[in-house]
């Protein structure tokens, strides 16, 4: 297994999920829902006609891994099961593999070993393309028996390509549909769910409009194990925006509900009574607290190219 660089397949038609490759548009949405989601960071993606939270494809993938599997490799029979189930197990000598990913979607190409060897030779400058019509393309990276041991963990932000550290940095971001200037940002970081635990590689999103800390919302912080984790975090970010557009900001049915500092003011009042002080123990607005102690403080350092301390460690 070797690592490749950015490249674009020649006219690929991904199979297994109905993906098609279309011209990129500067913003995506679903007209019938009246919702448009616009990127402020990262590449724009194509979405389902019925659900702007469901990303289907993009125009340019990164190709981080290139490899091959042959009969006799550990787990080979399990690994080619996906091909057998779809009538694509046509190469008894084995398969050349290219793993593609963008910020929000991934795919796996199965071709001949000779084709992948040629691609490796031609990709010394990171600009090679490959003809995907010679093989088959499946949505996402395979998981399960054989594959879990074969595939290394791959982060979107990689130190070898100039990132602060592996798995530390922004992934993508969207303009808030209801709050001018606000964003919903997807980012990789180091952190821990509980104090006194070793930090892990995590991925989540943050809304600079409501400043919800996703650690307080079950299922909104993912272990960053690969493209599927980042896809899920970005999907949740899109769902946050859709909820704000449908229900408004602050509505009880909306995922975007600023607390307007109510909890902070309550904590400060208790602290003043307990300690007999007149000053506040904490900032008394959500944006001020988030900027100094919350996700916004972490994102600010990521944007500045500084590796922040592990969050909540």
Secondary structure, DSSP 4 states (H G I P E B T S, - for coil): -B---EE--BS---BSS--------SEEEEGGGTEEEEEEES---EE-SS-TTSEEE-S-EEEEEEEEE-TTSTTHHHHTHHHHHTT----TT-EEEEEEE-SS-EEEEEE-HHHHHHHHHHTTTS----BGGGSEEEES---STTHHHHSPP--SS-GGGT-SBTTBEEEEEEE-SSSTT-EEEEEEEEE-SSTTS--EEEEEEEETTT---GGGSTT-SEE--SHHHHHHHHHHHHHHHHHHHHH-SS-TT-S----TTHHHHHHHHHHHHHHT-SS-SS-SSHHHHHHHHSHHHHHHHHHTT--PPPBT-
